Amino acid sequence: VTSTPKVVILGASGMVGRAWSLLLERERIECAKPADGHFDLKDPRSIETFIPKGARTVINCAAFTDVDGAEANEAEATAVNGVALGPLLERCVQVNARLVHYSTDYVFSGDAREPYKTTTPLAPLGAYGRSKAVGEALIANSRCSTLLVRTSWVYAPWGKNFVRTIAELGRSRPELKVVDDQRGRPTSAEHLAATTYALVKRGASGTFHVTDGGECTWFQFAEEIVKLTSGTASVKPCTSAEYPRPARRPKYSVLDLSETEALLGPMPDWRTNLRDVCGRLSS
Ligand SMILES: NC(=O)c1ccc[n+]([C@@H]2O[C@H](COP(=O)([O-])OP(=O)(O)OC[C@H]3O[C@@H](n4cnc5c(N)ncnc54)[C@H](OP(=O)(O)O)[C@@H]3O)[C@@H](O)[C@H]2O)c1
């Protein structure tokens, strides 16, 4: 007799979705993963089809994540990261499933001098942050049981991310210039999935922040990546003004971890998680 899996991962092919897939496989927890090209978060019928009765936990890792692309295509970003949450929350209420959802440090303005608390008012600088804030507002006004996890600067041994890009460039370029005036917290996708899972097991609901411990600038992050991957490039600091991008980035986006750490203990330092991931990057 085959039963319906109680866990559904949306966006399982993405960076965080893949970490969740591997984690649940290790835990021997059966899960459903709607395949790319079949599932569209923007389509309520698709949501109904892929979140069957019997689902107990829906892990939403699907999102429009192209921060610069969102500036030119805010409607699409808002449709996926914002408006789609309406039918998703409704479906979760209907089948009595809890929704685990991810949001971002980019919902904050970036001008703080101390870590952003889970309760700090949102003030996004750009289209991506605004689209994620729309999703957060729908969650806040829903009666669905929800675990909302904000995270930042996510990397993994797979997918398109800063660590893999810098590891590659650190071997192929003589010099790298990296911005030294944006400070935040890197986050290993595997640590993020494992910590979210620990929160789920504790029955946590509401908003939590999950990142690696410690903080750094992108320049410091890049220096450490090049060192850990035996790169030969010399890494030089530069300012955001020297490296203009379509979307404005927060200068300071350190997320306060105190509520998560009170439940689960200290988050491992970013250098520790980075060493582990760099050790598994294929050269
Ligand atoms: N990466 C970061 O640094 C970071 C930082 C803070 C927060 N977050 C949040 O963490 C979560 C996971 O991010 P990630 O880095 O794992 O993203 P990702 O690697 O870009 O993966 C996103 C996934 O969503 C899928 N997707 C996009 N549009 C969809 C749609 N309309 N219907 C169904 N699936 C769709 C993608 O499929 P296709 O590839 O087929 O489009 C992909 O599988 C997101 O909520 C993101 O906002 C990420």
The ligand as an SDF file (V2000), in Angstrom:
LIG
                    3D

 48 52  0  0  0  0  0  0  0  0999 V2000
   20.1430   32.3580   -1.9250 N   0  0  0  0  0  0  0  0  0  0  0  0
   20.2010   33.2500   -0.9620 C   0  0  0  0  0  0  0  0  0  0  0  0
   21.2560   33.8520   -0.6950 O   0  0  0  0  0  0  0  0  0  0  0  0
   18.9950   33.5260   -0.1020 C   0  0  0  0  0  0  0  0  0  0  0  0
   19.0920   34.5000    0.8850 C   0  0  0  0  0  0  0  0  0  0  0  0
   17.9750   34.7800    1.6880 C   0  0  0  0  0  0  0  0  0  0  0  0
   16.7980   34.0930    1.4800 C   0  0  0  0  0  0  0  0  0  0  0  0
   16.7080   33.1610    0.5000 N   0  0  0  0  0  0  0  0  0  0  0  0
   15.4200   32.4680    0.3110 C   0  0  0  0  0  0  0  0  0  0  0  0
   15.6100   31.0730    0.4700 O   0  0  0  0  0  0  0  0  0  0  0  0
   14.6780   30.3580   -0.3430 C   0  0  0  0  0  0  0  0  0  0  0  0
   15.4170   29.3320   -1.1990 C   0  0  0  0  0  0  0  0  0  0  0  0
   16.3210   30.0440   -2.0370 O   0  0  0  0  0  0  0  0  0  0  0  0
   17.4050   29.3210   -2.9560 P   0  0  0  0  0  0  0  0  0  0  0  0
   18.6540   30.0920   -2.8420 O   0  0  0  0  0  0  0  0  0  0  0  0
   17.3990   27.8400   -2.7040 O   0  0  0  0  0  0  0  0  0  0  0  0
   16.7750   29.6120   -4.3980 O   0  0  0  0  0  0  0  0  0  0  0  0
   17.1030   28.9640   -5.8250 P   0  0  0  0  0  0  0  0  0  0  0  0
   18.3330   28.1320   -5.7540 O   0  0  0  0  0  0  0  0  0  0  0  0
   17.0070   30.0670   -6.8110 O   0  0  0  0  0  0  0  0  0  0  0  0
   15.8790   27.9720   -6.0250 O   0  0  0  0  0  0  0  0  0  0  0  0
   14.5910   28.4520   -6.2300 C   0  0  0  0  0  0  0  0  0  0  0  0
   13.6980   27.3160   -6.6600 C   0  0  0  0  0  0  0  0  0  0  0  0
   12.3960   27.8370   -6.9090 O   0  0  0  0  0  0  0  0  0  0  0  0
   11.9280   27.3230   -8.1480 C   0  0  0  0  0  0  0  0  0  0  0  0
   10.9480   28.2410   -8.7150 N   0  0  0  0  0  0  0  0  0  0  0  0
   11.1150   29.5190   -9.1420 C   0  0  0  0  0  0  0  0  0  0  0  0
    9.9560   30.0190   -9.6020 N   0  0  0  0  0  0  0  0  0  0  0  0
    9.0280   29.0350   -9.4640 C   0  0  0  0  0  0  0  0  0  0  0  0
    7.6350   28.9330   -9.7780 C   0  0  0  0  0  0  0  0  0  0  0  0
    6.9450   29.9490  -10.3050 N   0  0  0  0  0  0  0  0  0  0  0  0
    7.0090   27.7680   -9.5030 N   0  0  0  0  0  0  0  0  0  0  0  0
    7.6780   26.7410   -8.9740 C   0  0  0  0  0  0  0  0  0  0  0  0
    8.9930   26.7590   -8.6590 N   0  0  0  0  0  0  0  0  0  0  0  0
    9.6530   27.9020   -8.9170 C   0  0  0  0  0  0  0  0  0  0  0  0
   13.1750   27.1870   -8.9820 C   0  0  0  0  0  0  0  0  0  0  0  0
   12.9640   26.3310  -10.0490 O   0  0  0  0  0  0  0  0  0  0  0  0
   13.6500   26.6990  -11.4800 P   0  0  0  0  0  0  0  0  0  0  0  0
   15.1240   26.6840  -11.2290 O   0  0  0  0  0  0  0  0  0  0  0  0
   13.1490   25.6330  -12.3550 O   0  0  0  0  0  0  0  0  0  0  0  0
   13.1440   28.0730  -11.8110 O   0  0  0  0  0  0  0  0  0  0  0  0
   14.1490   26.6220   -7.9500 C   0  0  0  0  0  0  0  0  0  0  0  0
   13.9550   25.2190   -7.8120 O   0  0  0  0  0  0  0  0  0  0  0  0
   13.9190   31.4240   -1.1290 C   0  0  0  0  0  0  0  0  0  0  0  0
   12.7080   31.7170   -0.4770 O   0  0  0  0  0  0  0  0  0  0  0  0
   14.8260   32.6430   -1.0770 C   0  0  0  0  0  0  0  0  0  0  0  0
   14.1000   33.8500   -1.1990 O   0  0  0  0  0  0  0  0  0  0  0  0
   17.7750   32.8550   -0.2860 C   0  0  0  0  0  0  0  0  0  0  0  0
  1  2  1  0
  2  3  2  0
  2  4  1  0
  4  5  1  0
  4 48  2  0
  5  6  2  0
  6  7  1  0
  7  8  2  0
  8  9  1  0
  8 48  1  0
  9 10  1  0
  9 46  1  0
 10 11  1  0
 11 12  1  0
 11 44  1  0
 12 13  1  0
 13 14  1  0
 14 15  2  0
 14 16  1  0
 14 17  1  0
 17 18  1  0
 18 19  2  0
 18 20  1  0
 18 21  1  0
 21 22  1  0
 22 23  1  0
 23 24  1  0
 23 42  1  0
 24 25  1  0
 25 26  1  0
 25 36  1  0
 26 27  1  0
 26 35  1  0
 27 28  2  0
 28 29  1  0
 29 30  1  0
 29 35  2  0
 30 31  1  0
 30 32  2  0
 32 33  1  0
 33 34  2  0
 34 35  1  0
 36 37  1  0
 36 42  1  0
 37 38  1  0
 38 39  2  0
 38 40  1  0
 38 41  1  0
 42 43  1  0
 44 45  1  0
 44 46  1  0
 46 47  1  0
M  CHG  2   8   1  16  -1
M  END
$$$$
